[in-house]
Amino acid sequence: MEQFYTWSELVTYGGATMAVLIITEFTKDLPGIRRLPTRLWAYLVALTLLVLATVFTGGPVRAEDVLLCLINGVIVAMAAVGTFHAVQESADE
């Protein structure tokens, strides 16, 4: 990776998944957040990231865009949490 993230990269599946994984793992033990289940926190991070990326890359956000962000947020959060668990399990072996 030669550059930092751009908003257009954060609206892609791979870019959003990696960013959610990093942000979730970095912040999940902060006071107040540690009370939330990690999957829920990952979903909230994914949803926020996807909505912001949609706003910053396409202008006004319509209701159908938010609905897609709600659905895609689940997919991205599940992929991010699953990736972390897969890496953690292989490190434990």
GULUM-31375 format. One line per 3 residues: number of its first residue (from 1); for each residue z, x, y of N, C-alpha, C. Coordinates in steps of 0.1 Angstrom, whole numbers, plus 2048, in hexadecimal, padded with zeros to 3 digits. Last residue first. Layout:
residues N
NUM) Z:X:Y:Z:X:Y:Z:X:Y; ...
This chain:
residues 93
93) 8AB:7EC:728:8A8:7F0:71B:8A8:7FF:719; 8AE:7E6:743:8BA:7E6:73A:8B8:7EB:72C; 895:7E5:74C:89D:7F0:751:8AA:7F1:748
90) 88C:7CD:742:886:7DA:73D:88E:7E6:741; 89C:7BC:751:89E:7BC:742:897:7C9:73D; 892:7C0:76B:8A0:7C3:768:8A2:7C4:759
87) 878:7B7:769:87B:7C5:76C:889:7C9:768; 87D:79C:763:875:7A4:75A:878:7B3:75C; 88B:794:77A:892:794:76D:88A:79C:763
84) 877:797:78D:883:79F:78E:88A:79F:781; 864:784:784:861:793:785:86D:79B:785; 873:76D:788:86F:771:77A:86B:77F:77A
81) 875:76C:7A3:881:76D:79B:87E:772:78D; 859:76A:7AA:861:775:7AF:86E:777:7A7; 851:752:79C:84B:75F:799:853:76B:79E
78) 861:73F:7A9:863:741:79B:85D:74F:797; 858:742:7C4:866:745:7C1:868:748:7B2; 83D:739:7C0:840:747:7C5:84E:74B:7C2
75) 841:71F:7B8:839:728:7AF:83D:736:7B3; 84F:714:7CD:855:714:7C0:84E:71E:7B7; 83C:717:7E2:849:71E:7E3:850:71F:7D5
72) 828:705:7DB:826:713:7D9:833:71C:7DA; 836:6ED:7E3:832:6F0:7D5:830:6FE:7D2; 83A:6F2:7FE:845:6EE:7F6:842:6F0:7E7
69) 820:6F7:807:82A:702:808:836:6FE:7FF; 815:6DE:803:810:6E9:7FB:81A:6F5:7FB; 823:6D1:818:824:6CC:80A:820:6D7:800
66) 81A:6DE:82E:828:6DF:82A:82A:6DB:81C; 7FF:6D6:82E:802:6E4:82C:811:6E6:828; 802:6BB:832:7FD:6BF:825:7FF:6CE:823
63) 80A:6BA:84D:813:6B6:842:80F:6BB:834; 800:6D9:85D:7FF:6CB:85A:808:6C7:84F; 806:6F0:875:808:6ED:867:808:6DE:866
60) 7EF:702:88B:7F9:6F7:889:7FA:6F4:87A; 7E6:722:87F:7E9:719:88A:7F2:70E:886; 7E3:734:86A:7D9:729:86B:7DC:720:877
57) 7F5:749:869:7E7:74C:866:7DD:741:868; 80E:740:871:808:74B:878:7FA:74F:874; 811:72A:85F:811:728:86E:80A:733:875
54) 812:737:847:808:72D:849:806:72A:858; 828:747:84A:81B:74D:848:810:743:84A; 83C:733:84B:839:73C:857:82B:743:855
51) 839:728:832:837:71F:83D:834:728:84A; 83F:73E:821:832:737:820:82F:72F:82D; 85A:744:829:84F:74E:82B:841:747:82A
48) 867:72C:822:867:731:830:85B:73B:832; 862:72C:806:85E:721:80F:85D:726:81D; 86F:745:7FE:860:742:7FC:85B:737:805
45) 889:73F:806:882:74B:80B:873:749:80A; 88E:72A:7F5:88F:728:803:888:733:80B; 88B:736:7DC:882:72B:7E0:882:729:7EF
42) 89F:749:7DC:891:74D:7DB:888:743:7E0; 8B5:737:7DC:8B3:740:7E7:8A4:745:7E7; 8B1:72B:7C2:8B0:723:7CE:8AE:72B:7DB
39) 8B5:742:7B2:8A8:73B:7B2:8A6:732:7BE; 8D0:749:7B8:8C5:752:7BC:8B7:74B:7BC; 8E5:730:7C5:8DE:736:7BA:8D2:73E:7BE
36) 8FB:739:7E0:8EF:732:7DC:8EA:738:7CF; 90E:74C:7E7:912:73F:7E1:907:737:7DB; 900:75F:7F5:904:762:7E7:90A:756:7E0
33) 8FE:756:80F:8F3:755:806:8F7:757:7F7; 919:75C:818:912:74F:81A:907:74C:810; 912:77E:81A:91C:773:81B:915:766:81E
30) 8F8:78B:805:8FE:789:812:908:77D:812; 8EA:78D:7ED:8F9:790:7ED:8FF:78F:7FB; 8CF:789:7F3:8D6:77F:7EA:8E6:781:7EA
27) 8BF:79B:800:8C8:792:808:8D1:78A:800; 8AF:7AA:7EF:8B6:7B1:7FA:8C1:7A8:801; 8A4:797:7DF:8AD:7A1:7D9:8B5:7A8:7E4
24) 895:788:7F2:89F:782:7EA:8A9:78C:7E5; 882:79C:7FB:88C:795:804:897:78F:7FD; 875:7A2:7E3:87C:7AC:7EB:886:7A6:7F4
21) 86A:789:7DB:872:791:7D2:87B:79B:7DA; 85B:782:7F1:867:77A:7ED:870:781:7E4; 847:796:7F0:850:795:7FC:85D:78D:7F8
18) 83B:790:7D7:842:79D:7D9:84B:79C:7E5; 831:776:7DD:83A:778:7D2:842:785:7D4; 820:77A:7F2:82B:771:7F4:836:774:7E9
15) 80C:78A:7E6:814:78F:7F2:820:787:7F4; 803:77A:7D1:809:787:7CE:811:78C:7DA; 7F9:763:7DF:803:762:7D5:80A:76F:7D2
12) 7F7:765:803:7F1:767:7F6:7FD:766:7EC; 803:765:81B:7FF:758:816:7F8:759:809; 808:780:821:813:778:81C:80F:76A:818
9) 7F0:789:82B:7F3:78D:81D:7FF:785:818; 7F1:77E:844:7E6:779:83B:7E9:77E:82D; 805:78C:850:807:77E:84D:7FD:779:843
6) 809:7AC:83F:804:7A3:84A:806:795:846; 81F:7C7:836:81A:7B9:834:813:7B4:841; 814:7E8:83F:81E:7DE:83C:817:7D1:83A
3) 7FD:7FE:82C:803:7F7:838:80D:7ED:835; 7F6:808:814:7F4:810:820:7FA:80A:82D; 800:809:7F4:800:800:800:800:809:80C
